Amino acid sequence: MAHHAEKITLNPGGTLKVPERPVVLFIEGDGTGPDIWAATQPVLDAAVAKAYGGERQLAWQEVLAGEKAFKETGSYLPEETLDTLRQFRVALKGPLTTPIGGGFRSLNVTLRQVLDLYACIRPVRYYQGVPSPMKEPQKIDMVIFRENTEDVYAGIEWPANSDEARRLIAFLNQELGCSLDGGAAIGIKPMTERCSKRLIRMALKYALEHGRKSLTLMHKGNIMKYTEGAFQNWGYEVALELGEQVVPEAELGRYHGQAPAGKVVLKDRLADNLFQQILLRPEEYAVIATPNLNGDYISDALAAQVGGLGMAPGANIGDGCAIFEATHGSAPKYAGLDKVNPGSLILSGAMLLEYLGWHEAAQRIHQALPRVLAAGEATYDLARQLPGTREISCSQFGQSLIKQMG
Ligand code: NAD
């Protein structure tokens, strides 16, 4: 049955109301963006068709950003694009080039800030057949929720010896008893209860809804007590809001060391320790919530452990608005060659399907991906690391995935 394309809206409780044929926006992206988008769209459409047999369909609508937008409208990020994103709520985005020089702000950062997409979410799991430096990469199955709006990434900093840095140092030394070197560069690390709690709340809700065993608060609160330390304390306060559903690790004794099904164990780990843990005992971690800088580092470290950024999906999500995106850049030297790996954008698309609640369609993609590799086919980046594997193009990789969906 053919349905009309309709807008995704919000239920009164703030959850998504997804029609059978939702309008989903896409931004092709710059450089290799059009190559990976062309390979990705048929995969997502096929996954939906195979899962729901025509009952559901994605109604793709393009919005302009980056070089294509500049050519057509004279602006890299037209106001119309932002309005459309606000209205239609869900988008899939290819990589955007940040032009160097001229003080141009990263479009990716601008999108996150303007739309208040406060959580950067990176699921990290291993697909059989992907080359990995780990002995047992299959033990890694984590989702990272990184705070996206504050911390040292707020961009509040001044160069050494600048007038602003000197004035601030004078204030800190004279008024607040510091003894800073007058020639220091200064950066500010703001972290609020509101932004920390909304991020942790989103991560905890995700863990509960997806039956994940634990949520770990990753922080460096032993050193940065009032910022990162507060992040940990605010995390435990959020847990209290959710009552019996969340069990702090220290109280696990009550449950003989193992939380009952349906409950989430709340852990906290110092950032440096967690970097060891994800190498040595990755199976003990499921969902991680962390401030901006820690999150940036651990997301890439974990992506490397399961085979690198070429296959790492991601999303930036706020309240009722979400942009799913390839986590790598626009790799301009390969633009138009139909060569690069579309895996990151395809898996970001699978995340999008899960966000819509279309898990059966996402599952088709997760199942088919290792079958492509098992059939001895991969794009150049993986093929060169896998002896005996035949190199296929970006579009062939998409087609092969569709074939493997059965
Ligand atoms: P990049 O990720 O574009 O490319 C670095 C190298 O990684 C490439 O030369 C290639 O060898 C490899 N690579 C990247 N994507 C690949 C893929 N899909 N398949 C196989 N190999 C792949 O990083 P860069 O060169 O530092 O950045 C290029 C541009 O992208 C810059 O303008 C940067 O600002 C932008 N960028 C955008 C995003 C984003 O949109 N989220 C993220 C990072 C960088």
Boltz pocket constraint, residues with backbone or C-beta under 6 A from the ligand:
constraints:
  - pocket:
      binder: B
      contacts: [[A, 94], [A, 95], [A, 96], [A, 97], [A, 98], [A, 99], [A, 108], [A, 310], [A, 325], [A, 326], [A, 327], [A, 328], [A, 329], [A, 330], [A, 331], [A, 332], [A, 333], [A, 339], [A, 340], [A, 341], [A, 342], [A, 343], [A, 344], [A, 381]]
      max_distance: 6.0
